[in-house]
Structures are given as C-alpha cells and as structure tokens.
Amino acid sequence: MQSFTTRKLPTAVALALSILSINAWSETLPEVTVKAGKIETQPVGAVAVDKAEMRRMEAATSDSASLLGNVPGVSLMGAGGVSSLPAIHGLADDRLRIKVDGMDLVSACANHMNPPLSYIDPSNVGSIQVFSGIAPVSTGGDSIGGTILANSPEPEFAAKGQGHLLKGEAGAVYRSNGDSKGLNLGATIASESLSMTYSGSTVEAGNYTAGGDFKPAGPAFVASPPGGPSMYTSTKWLDGDEVGSSMYKSTNQQLGLAVRSDNHQVDLKLGWQDIPYQGFPNQRMDMTGNESEQINLRYKGKYQWGGLEARVYNEQTRHVMNFLEDKAYWYRGNAPGMPMDTEGDNTGILVKADIAISSRDLLRVGAESQRYRLDDWWDPSGTGGMSPNTFWNINDGQRDRLGLFAEWEANWNQQWLSLLGLRGERVNMDTGTVQGYNAGYNGDASAFNNSDRSRTDNNWDMTALARYLPSNSQTVEFGYAHKTRSPNLYERYAWSTGGMAMNMVNMVGDGNGYVGNLDLKPEQANTLSATMDWHDAGQQNWGVKVTPYYTYVQDYINARRCGAGDTFMTGSPCNATNLTGANKFVFLKYVNQDARLYGIDVSGFIPLAKNTGLGNFTATGVMAYVKGKTTSDTDDDLYNIMPLNAKLAVVQRLGNWTNTIEGQFVDAKTDVSQERNELKTAGYGLLNLRASYDWKQARFDVGVENALNKLYSLPLGGAYVGQGITMPPTGGAPYGIAVPGMGRSIYAGVNVKF
C-alpha cells in the first residue's frame, strides 16, 4: 500500500506555495482595535508541563505520554513503545479527554493501539496542559477523569521590520536498550504575516530487555496440536530477559501554514503518520501497519468584546493487526496468521468565544460536533475456523456527538476567583449488521442483527470551581464536578462470544477476552477535589501542593465473567468453568457497576543550596496514592489502579549544565481485580541519572534509566502475552507473568538549531 505521506506531500507543498502567494491580500486586511480587558489564557485548574523538562525528556523517550511522568496524579498504562495510555487518578483511556492540536482523536482499534498521544512525537510537542483534578466544561465533554491538551508549537512570524524569519532544528538520539535510533527535523520560513513550518521525526527500536530473566530462554514459539508432536517451531530465539513483541518503528510529519493580520490568524496543519510495525507485549495481536492523515484548520481572533476561536478537522486512520515474528496462531499444524483491518474517519467542528462582559466577568460559550465512523473486519485465513467468510467485528459503526457549553469566570477581588460551567451533549450511536467466519457464529450474529442497535444518550456536565488566595504565599482551589461519558463502539457493539473473537477485543492488556453490551448506560462521575498550594511569594524558590480527591461513578463500565446466558454460540467459553476459574485468563462482558475512587497527590520542590562552587541544588518530589473499588455486591478492586508511588530527585544547575539524580519508588500492587484475575506485582525502586548541556544553538542530553538494572514488573503493564502461541485452541500464552519494565538503558541525544 502506498503511504499517505507519499501521496499527499506534493499536494501539501503546492498548497503551501499557493497560500504564500496571497501575501499582498493578507497585509491589507482592515485593522481591528481591541479595547476589552486581558483574557486569561491559562485555564483554571490546569497544570502546565515544564517546557525545559519536556526538551530534556526527548532523548529518553519516543512516547509522548511519558512526558507526563512528573505530573501529580498521572500514571501510564503500558502498551506499545510509542502508545502508552495515560491514567489520571485511576481513570484512563476513553475516560480522559485528550486533545492533540485541538483535535479529539479516537483510537481506531479493538486493542486501542493508536491512542491520541501516539500521533505526536515528543520532539514536536510545544506545550501540554493537564487537568488532573476538575476539568472545566470548556475543555471538552464525554469524559469523566480529566483532560490533557497537547499542542505542537505555535506558528512563528518575523518580527516587525525583520523582513523574513528562517530557522530550523535537527536532532538525533540513541538508546542502548532495544538499540533505539531516532531523528527529528524542524524548519520555519516566515514573513511578518505568513508562516510555513515543517516538522518530521522517525524512530526505530528492537525488543527491549528487562533487568534480568523473567521467563525461560528459547524459541519465540513452538506450535503443537494438543497431545501431538511439534508441527511448527519459530526460528527466532528469545533470551530470558528479552521482552517479546516490544519492537516498533514510527514516522510522523507535519506541515503547518499560517496567515495573520493584526488581531486575526488562520492556521492550517497537515499531519501524516506511518507506523509499519509496533509490537505489544500485553496484547495477543501486534500492529502491522498504522497510517493516518490529518487536516486541521483553525481561526482565532480578538475583537472589542473578547476572543473567538473556530476549528474544523478531519482524521483518517487505516490500521492493520496481525502477528509479528514473536507470536503465532496455531491451527491444524500451521501458523497462517490472522489479518485484522480497521478504518476510522473522524471529523470535528468547534466554535467557542471568550466574551469579556466586564473587568470582573468573563463568559465562555461554545459548540462542538464530532462525527466518527469505524469499520473493523477480519479477512478469512486458512481453511478451518477462520474461513470462509470475512468476520465483521464492527460494520459501519457510528458515534456522533453534539455539545453546547457555557462557562462563567469571575474575578471577585484579588483573593477570590470562581468558575461555573454547564455542558450538554447528545451522543448518537449505531452500527450495521455483522457476520462471523462461518455458520458457527450465526447464533450470536443473528441475535445482534435482530436487535435494535441504535442508541441515543443525552448527557450533561457541570463544574463549580473556586480559587482563594489568603496570602501571597498560599493558594487554595476546590470544587465539584459532574461528568458523563458514553460507551465507545467496542464496549457497546463487540458481539461475538467466540473465544478467539473475544480475545481480539481487549483495551486494557490483561490477556482476557471481552464482549460488548448493547444495554450499557453512560458513566456518570461526581468528583470533589481540593488543592492546597504553599509557596514563596514569587513561586520560584519553593512550593508544596497537596490534592485530596473523591469520585463516585454511577454506572461505571466494568466487566463481569460471562456465562451460558450471555451466548448463542455452541462451544463458547462463556460457561460454568469460566465463572469460577482462578489463575487463568477468563472471558468477560462489559457491564455497568457503581464505583468509587479516592486518593491524594503531593508534590513540591525546595532549594538545598544556592550559589555554591558547584552551582544550585534543588530537591523535587511527587507522591500519589489512589484506591478504586466497586460498590456492588462483589466489592471488587478496580482494574489497573497504580499503587502508592513516589519520585524524589536532586537537580543541580551549574552554568549551562543541568544534572539530575532521581529515585523512583513503587509499592507492591496487592489490591487487584478478582473478576479479571489481575496479576499482583512486587514493589521496587529505580535509580535514574540525567545530564544536559545547553548552548545558544545546541543542546546535548545524556542519561541512564534504571541505572542499577533492576528487574521489576510494571504495575500497569498488564499480562505478558508477547511471545508464543497467543490464541486457542492450544490454550494460548501462559498465565501468570506480568510485563516487566525496561532494564538499564543508556541514552544520548543532540539537537542543533540553525
């Protein structure tokens, strides 16, 4: 298949030249004088990720979600090398509103291998805002756990009288673990009113190694029929410390065009992604292709009454899964593979205005629309159970959102600020008829096809926040939020109770199989949160933040074991044995249950020494604790809740040098979901060393992650199914091994500006 990049780049360049030719028009737009007061650009409740820290982390990671590693309350669910899933206070994936350059990107995959942050490389991240507590309604709906806003750099223009601006940056990085190599390039050419920017990056890595052997060494897989001799043996050997299916390769490109005149600006960003492969050690399938193209047009302007922003975007994804070389599917003595294809089409429109009613009051109003279409089909393979038909997992899936919001921000005096917002959303969902590989699936398919599949959810959100400044060294924020999220297409419409089909629907990497539920209700979360912030008057020398929170979720979308009453298929694993099985992978059905989550975040920094012969020394720390349980009769722990964890670091700054020694500490995970047979993990501590040197035109980074080569299991990494025969009928991958974290990795990176 010809890549999107190859097809579309010439068109993009032609469009860029066309826009640059309208320079005369852009410079003669009428002048608009702004008389309104200053509008607050930093939303209430947001935490901005430090830009200098992001630049230093570029050399250590190709996973943009990892840039959030030091944000209080944020943890990462393991997935592919560029596809980690952020969790905020125990709520992850679709429960978060994640926007990239203002686009609500959707993971077009039954395993959620292509989450929103996987579509932007760390080298192209200009800013990240995280609402880890209560998110204002203006930052998006259809979520219950917080908001993440990631943006590429804003367009740059030549200064008045400068004439033209020409600048660029190129970088390279190497990481020893997995033999990872990456390159990035960015360039800008601009006048005072026109700007064109290009950014591109590529990275490639092999399997990473753990800090020691966590399994026996041997061939990646040996395929044998039950009770019979070996029929198929892998030619690839995996050492005991090698994490199978953790290799990846990714290329991202973006072309940005911008026109401005006085108080008005129009931006056009064209993006392309090509991931030819990405292994997933906690999924039974691997990504064997992900191509995406994005068109993102934005207008923003300032008027006498305030500011206006409008955006329209379209993102198309072509996603393919199969087995990479560390995995196999056994059937009748061979390993034919299992092709799975997905196409997603995502179109969105946003219009919002900031209206300065008075010097005290600011009103934000807006409307947002999203149209999403998804097809998920599996071509026949071989001559047995995966033939002769194409399996339609989701056929013409439709999920459309329409939202309206209004938000009132009032600066009552120098001490008090309040924010009150209301949002209404209508979510319409539907899907076409389906079919299985053969007649064995007809029972489930007929029951699904004969059902009323159309669903409409009328959801509402409300936030009430207040900020109080009792002194110039203390800030208090507190509030309440009611947030609602409708199920995604897989949670509602995945229909087959065949063991293989259910194993293909797994968005959390626990090794289990899942089937959807047409009767799911939207989740409704009620959150109370407060943040106490003590700091010096200038908020530069020291500070401590403490954030306790409590969330009660009505109709939390959880899962229970499926039984005979959940299937119309002969031979389905939804049976009595599945209901009672322990210490094995199981099969589950999405259901609504009430749940509660509560916890506390603590973060701070304090100087240890200043103006010494060795520079300035600062101590930093982040600690987080969260507990999540259902409130049903099962009283089960929620899945993938991060145990008590902390990071403590000492940062030295001497001239152009910034050096960091960091300890990362994680408690044992013993509170696990019994329904899912979730794996427990032991506690651990890691030592990380980092150094960077900044010149005016260059930056050099070097470091060692997991310097002591500690062997440990990722608490949110899921179950290890990264090698072997990952599917029935031979029983699949062995139960009981958690995905290990990466062993020692030495990295170095250089960026040069020109």
N, C-alpha and C positions, 0 to 999 in steps of 0.2 A: 504494500500500500504506500503510495506517495505521501510523504509527510505534509501536514498542514503548512509547516514553515516553508517548504519548498514551493508550494502552490501559491501562498499568499504574500510572501515577502516582496516580490516585484510590484504587486498591486499596492502594497503599503508605501513603497518608495515613491511610486508615481503619485499617490495621494499626497504624500508629504511635499513633493515639489509643487503640486497644484496649490496647496494651501499657502506655501511660501510666496507664491506669485501674487497673492492678494494683499501684499504689504501696504500698498497705497490706500486700499479701502480701509484696512484696519486702523491706519493712523489718522483717518478723518472722521471717526465716529464722534458724535456730539459729546461734549463734556458734561458730566453729571457731578454736582456738588453734594457731598454728604454732610448733613447737619445733625444726624442722630448721634446719640452718645455711643461710647465704646461698647461693642457687643462682646460678651465673654466667649472666648474661643475654646477654653478648656472646660469640658462638661463637668458638672458637679458629680463627684464620686469617682472620677477617673484617676487611674494611676498610669503615668507615662513611663514606659520602659526607657531607661537611660541610654541615649544615643551612643555615648562613648563605650558603654558596656556592650551594646549590640555590635559595634565595629570590632571590638576585641574578640567577640564570640564567633565571628565569621570564620576564623581559621579553625575553630574547634568543631564546627558542626555544619552540615548541609541541610539540616532540618529546621525550618523557620520556627516551628513550635518550641524548639529548645531555647529560643531567645527569651521565652517567658519563664525560664527556670528559677529566676530570683524574685519573681512577683509573689508576694504573700498570698496564700490560698490557692495557688495554681500548681497542679501536678500534671504529669504526662503519662498517658496510656501508650504502651509500646505497640508498634506496628512495623511498617517498613522503614528503611533508612532515611526517607525524606517525608514520612507520613504519620508522625506521632499525633495523637489526639489529645488536646488539652482538656483538663478537668478543672473546674472551679468549685471548691467546697463540695467535692464528691459528685458533681453533675458534669457530664461530658458529652461530646459529640453533638448530636442534634439538639440537645438541651441547652446549648450555648448558641448565641447569635454571633457568628463570626463573619465579618465583612472584610474583603480584600479590595482595596481601592473603591470602597463603597458598594461593591457587588455582593449580593447574598449568594455565594456559590453553594452548590448542592453536591454531596458525594454520590456519584452515579455508579454505585457498585453494591452488590449484596453483602460484601465484606467491608464496606466503607474504606477501601484502599486509597481513595483520592479525596481526602478531606480538604476543606478550603485552604488551609495554610500550606498545603503541598504545592499550590500553584504559584508561589512566590519564593524565590531564592533568598537566603539571608543577605546576600550582597546587594539585593535590590530593595530591602526594607528600609524605608526612610523614617517611619515612626510607628509605634504601637501604643494604643491606649487600651487598658484593661479595666473593666468594671467588675471587680471581683466581689463586690457587695451587692448593692441595689442599683440596677441599671435604669437610667431614665427611659421613659417610653419613646423618646425621640431617637434612641439608638437602635431601635428595632424590636419587633414582636416575635411571636411564635417561638418563644424560648423561655426557660424558667431558671437558668443557672448563671446568667451573667452575659457580658458582651465583650468581644475582642474586636478592635478596629485596627487592622494592619494596612498601611499605605506605603506605596513606593514614593520616592522623593517628589516634592512639588516641582513644577516647571520653573526653570531659572531663565531670567531675561537679562539683557545687557543693561547696565546702569545708565542713567540719563547722561548723554554726552559721551558714552564709552564707544558707541558705534556698534561693534559686534562682540559677542562673547563666544569664545571657543575653548572648551575644556574637556577633559576626559580622565578616566581612571582605569587601570588594568591591574589585575591581581591573580595570584596563583597560590595554591595551598596543597600541602601533602600531609596525610595522616598515616602513621605506620600500621595501625591495626586495621586490617582489611585492605591495605595498600591503596588507600583512597587518594585520588588526584582530582583537583578541580581548578577551573579557570573562570575568570569573570572579566567583563569589559563594559565600560560605560562611556558615552560621549554626548556632548551637548553643543549645538551651534544655535546661536540666538541673536536677534536684534532686540531693540527696546520693546517691540510689540509682538514678535514672533519667536517661537522656540521649538526646536526639534531635538528629541533625546532618544538615544538608543541604549538599551542595556541587554546584556546576554551573559549566560553562565552555563557551564556544563560541569558535571561531576560524575565520577565512576568509582565504584568500590567493589571488592570481592567480599566473601563471607568474613565476618569478624570472628575473633577468638575470645573466649571467656578467660577468666583469671586462673583456670585450671580445668581438669577433666570433669565434666558433669554427666557423661554418658560413655559407653564403651566406644572405642575406635573401630572402624570397619567400613564396608561399602555403604554408600548412601542408602541403598535399599536392596533387599533380596525378596523377590516376589515368588510366593509359593502358594499353590492351592491348598485348602485345608486338608491336612493328612497326607499330602503328596510331596514329591521331590521338588527341589528348586527349579523353577522354569525360567526365571529372568533375574539376572544379577546386574547391579549397577557397576559400571567401570570406574566410577568416581569414589575415591576413598576420603572419608571424613575423619580427622583426628578427634580424640575425645574432647578437646576443648574448642573445636570448630562449630560455630552456630550455623546450622544448615539454613538455606533459604534466607540469607540476610544480605545478599549482594544487591546492587542497584546501579542504575545509570539514569541520569536525568539532564535534560537540556531545557532551559527557559529563555525566551526572548521577548522583549517588549519595545515597541516604538511609540514614542509619545510626541504629540503635536499640540501646540497651544498658541492661542491668539489672545492678546489683551489690549484693552483701550481704557485708560483711566480706571474706572471702578468696575469694569466688566472683564470677564475672562472665560474662554471656551477651551476645554481640554478634550483631546481625543487620544485614547490609549488602545493600542492593538497588541494583544498578547498571544503567544504561541507556547505550547509545551509539548515535548516529545519524551516519553519515558519508554524506551524499548523493553526494559525489564526492571522489576523490583520484587525481590523475594520477601516473603512474610513468614517468619519462623513460628508465628502463632495462628496461622490460617492454613487450611487444607489445600488452598489454591495459591498461586502466585500471579502477580501482574506480568503479563507478557506483552503489554502494549497499553499506553495511555496517551492519546493525542487530544489536545484541547486548543481551541481558538476562542479568543475573547475580543469583543468590541465594546468599548466603554466611553461614552460621550457625556461630558459634564459642563454645565454652565453655572457660574457663580457671579453674583453682582451685588453691589452696595447701592442703596437708594436712600433718599431722605428719611424714609420710615424704618430702614433696617437693612437686612440682607436676604437674598433669595438664592437658592440652590436647586438645580434640576439635573437629573441624571437618567439616562437610558442605557441599558447594556444588554448584551446577548453573549451567552457562553455555550459552546457546543463541545461535548465530550464523546470521544469514541474510545471505549475501554474494553480490553480483552484479558481474559484469565485462562490459565492452563497450568501445567506442572513444569517448573524449571528442573534442572538436572538433579537436584537433591531429593525430588519427590517422584512418586509413581502411583498409578492406579492399576491394580491387578484385575484382569478379567479374562477368564478362560486361557490362562497361560501366557498372556501378553500384556503389554502396557501401552494401550493405544492413545492415552491422553484423554483429556476432557475439555474441549473448547467451550468457552463461555463468552458471550458478547453482550455489550451494553452500549446503548446510545442515549445520551441525555441532551435536552435542549432547554436552556434556562434563559428567560427574558424578563427583565425587570425595569420598572419606571419609578422614580422617586421625585417628588416635588416638596420642598419644605422652605418655610420662611421664618426668619427671626425678626419680630416686629417690636421695636423699641417704643412701648406705649408711653413711658415716662423715664425720667432718670432713675427711677426705682424699679420699674416693672418691665420685664421682657417676656413676650409671648412667642412661643414656637408652635407652629402649626404645620401639618404636612399630610400627604397622602402617598401611599406606597402600594405598588402592584407587582405581583410576580406570577409568571406563567411557566410551569415546569412540565415537561413531557419526558417519559422514560420508557424505553423498550429493553427487556432483558431476556435473551434467548440463548439456548444451548444446542448447537448443531449435533446431529447424531454422530456416534463414534463406535466403530466396531460393528459386530453383528449380533450382539447379545442384548443386555438390559438397557443399553443406551441407544437403542435404534428401534424402529426405522424412522421415527418422526423427529422433528425439531421440538425440543422442550421449551415451552413458553412460560417463563417464571413470572414476568410482568409484561403484559401486552397492552401497549398504548396506555401506560399509566399516566394519570393526570393529577396534578396537585397545583391548584391556583389559589393565591392569596390576594386579598384586597384589604388594606388597612388605612385607618384615619387616626390621627393623634393630635392632641393639643397639650401644651405644657406651659405653665406659668412659673417664671422665676422672679423672685422679689428680693432685692437687697434692702431690707427694712432699715438698717443702720450699719455702722461699722462692725457690729458684733453679730448680727443675725442675718442669715440668708435662708430662704425657703424655696423648695421646688415641688410643684404639684402637677402631676400629669395623668392623662387618661387616654387610652388607646383601645379602639375596637377593630377586630379583624374577622373577616369571613374566609373560611378555608373550604374550598370545594375539591373533592377527590373522587376519582372514578378510574375504572380500568376495563379493558376489553376481555373477551373470553380467552381461555387458556387451553393447553393440551399438554400431555406428557409424552415420553418417548414411545410408549406403546399402550396396549389395552390395559395393562396392569395399573395404570394411573387413572383409568376412566372414572372410578368411583369418586375420588377427590375432585377431579376436574369437573365432572357433571354437577356435583353439589355446589362448587364455586360458581360455575357458569349459570346455574339456575337461581342464584341468589341475587338480591338487589345489592349491587356493588357501589352505588352512588352514595356519597356521604357529604353532608354539609355541617360544619362546625361554626358556631357564632361565638367567638372568644373575646375576652376583654382583659386589659391590663390596667393597673393603677399603681402609681408610685407617689409616695409622700416623703420628702427628704428635708432635713434642716441642718444647717451648719451654724455653730455657735463659737465665737472667739472670746472666751472670758479674759484673755490677756494676749500679749504679743508672743507668748511662749507656749500657748496651748490652743488646740483646735479640737472641737468635738463635732462629729457628724453622726446622725442617727436617722432611722426611717423605717418605713414599712412598704412592702411591695406585694401586689397580687399579679402573678404572671401565668400565662397559659400557653401550652404547646399541643398542637395536634399531632397524631402519629405520622410517621413517614410512610412512604409507599410500601416498603418491605414489612413494616410492623403490621400494616393492615391487610396487605394483599398477597404475601407469600402463602401459597395454598397447598402445596404437596406435603403429605406426611410420609413419603418415602425416605428411608434413612439417608441415601445419598443426597437427595434434594434438600433435606433439612440441614445437612452438614454444609451445604453451599450458602446458607443464609446465616451469617454469624458476624455481627458488627462489633463484637467485644473481644474476640480472640481467646475464648475459653475452651475451644475444642468441641463444644456441644453443638447440637443441631436445633434449629428453630423453625417454627411455622407461625404464620400470621394469624390475625384475628379480626374479622370484619366488624365485630361489635366493640372494638376499643373506643374508649372515650378520651377526650383531650385531658392532659395533665394540668392540674391547677395547683400552683405553689403559692403559699403565703409565707413571706420572709420578714423577720425582724433582724435588724443589724445596727451596730453602733461602732464607731471608730474614735478612740481617744488618741490624740497625737500631741506629744510633748516635744518641744524643740527649742533651740535658741532663737532669738528674735529675728535673725536673718535666715533661719532654716538652712544653714550651710555647715555648721560645726558639729552639731549632734542632734539626734532625734530618736524617739521611741514611739511606735504605733502598736496599739492593741485593738483587735477587732473580734469581738464575740458575735455569733450569729445563730439563728434558729430558723429552720424551714420545715413547714409541714406541707406535704404534697398529697392532695386528693387525686385519686385515680392515677397514681404513678404507674408507668408502663413497665411492669416487671415480667417475670416468667414463672410458670409452674410446669411440672412434669406432665407430659401428655399421656393419655390413656386410651383405652379402646373406644371410649365415647367421642374421641376427637378425630377419628379417622374413618374413611370409607374405603380404605385400600387394604387388600389382603396382603399379609406379610409386613405390614407397617411395624416399626419398632415402638410405636405408641401402644404399649401393652402393660400387663401387670408387672413384668420384670423391670420395665423402665421406671415404674412408680416407686420402687423400693431399692433400686440399685445404688450401691455406695462404691466409692473408689473406682469409678469408671466414668467415661463420657456418657452423657444422657441426652434425651430429646425433650424439647421444651416448647410450650405455646405461650405467646405473648398474652398477658392478662393485665387488668387494672388492679392495683392494690394501693392502699394508703401507706405512706412512708413518712418518716421524719429524719432530718439531718441537723446536726448541730456541731459547733466546734469553735475554735479560736485561732486567730493568726497573730503573730507577734513579729515585729521587725524593728531594726534600729541600727544606728551607727554612732560611734563615739571616737574622738581623737585619742590616740595613745601617746604620740609625741609629735611635736611640731618644730620645724626649723632646726633640726639636728644635722650633724655632719653626714648622716645617712638619709636625710630627707624627712618627709612627713609620714607618719604611720597612723592608719585608721582601722578600727575594728568594726566589722559589719556582721549582722546576724539575721536569720529568718527562721521562724519556727511555725509549724502548722499542725493542728490536730482536728480531725473530723470523724464523726461517728454517724453511721447511717443504718437504720433498721426499718423493716416493715412494721405496720401496726395491725396486721391481720392476725389470724389465729396462729399462723406459723411463727411469728415473731422472729423472722429470719434476718440475718445481716444482709445489707445491700451489697451487690457485687462490685468489686474493684474499688474499694474505699482505701485510700492511702493511709497507712499507719502513721503514728507520730513521727515527725521528721524535722530535721534542722540542718541549716548550713551556717557555719561560722568561718569567718575569713579575716585575715590581716592583709591590708593593702598598703604597699609602700610606694610613694611617689618621690622620685629624685630626678630633677631635671626633666628630661624627655622620657624617662623610664617610668613604667607602672608595673609593679610586680605584686603578685597575689599568691598567698598560700591559703588553701581552702580545705576545710574538713566537712564532709557530708555524712550525716548520721541518720539512719532509718531504723525504727523499731521493728520487731517481728510482727508479721501480719498473722494474727490468730483469729480475728473476727471475720469469718468468711461465710459466703452464701452456701448453706447446706443444700438448697434446692438445685444448685448448679454443680455441686461437688467441687467448689472452688478450692484451689490449691493454697496451702499456707506457705509462707516464706519466712526465713530467718532474718534477724536484724543484722545490720552491717554498718561499717564505717569506711569511707573512702578519702584518700588524700589527692588533691589536685593542685598542680603548680602552673602558674601562668606568668608570662612576661611580655611586655610590648614596648616598643620604642617608636616615638612619633617625630618625624621630621616635618618640615613645612610641606614637602611634596611627596612624602612617602611614610609608610608605617610597616613595621616588622613585628610579627607575633610569633611566639614560640611557647610551648607548654607540654605538660604531661598530665593526662587524665588517668585516674586510678593508678597513681604512681607506684603503689605497693602491689599492684597486680592481684587485687583481692578477687576471689571467686564468690559471687553472690547472685541471688535470684532477684529479678525485677518484681516488686510488689504489684505493679500494674502491667506487667508484661504478658500475662496470660499463660496458656499452656503451650509447651513445646511440641509442635507437630511439623517441624521444619525439615524433616527428612523421613525416608521410609515410605511405606505404602500407607498413605494418609486416609484411605477410604475403605469401606466394606467391599467385598464380602470377607476379607481375611481378618477383620477386626480393627483395622486402622492402626494409627500410631499409638504407642504405649501411653497409658495414663500415668500421671504422677510426676512428670518433670516440668518444672517451671522454666520459662525462658530466662537464661542467665544474662546479666549485664556484661558490658564490654570490659575486657581486661585492659592492661596497660596500653596506652596509645600516646605516642609522641607526635606532636604536630608542629608545623611551621607554615607561616603564610606571609606574603609580602603584597602590599598594594602601593602602586606608584601613580601619582597624579601628574597630568600633563596639560 
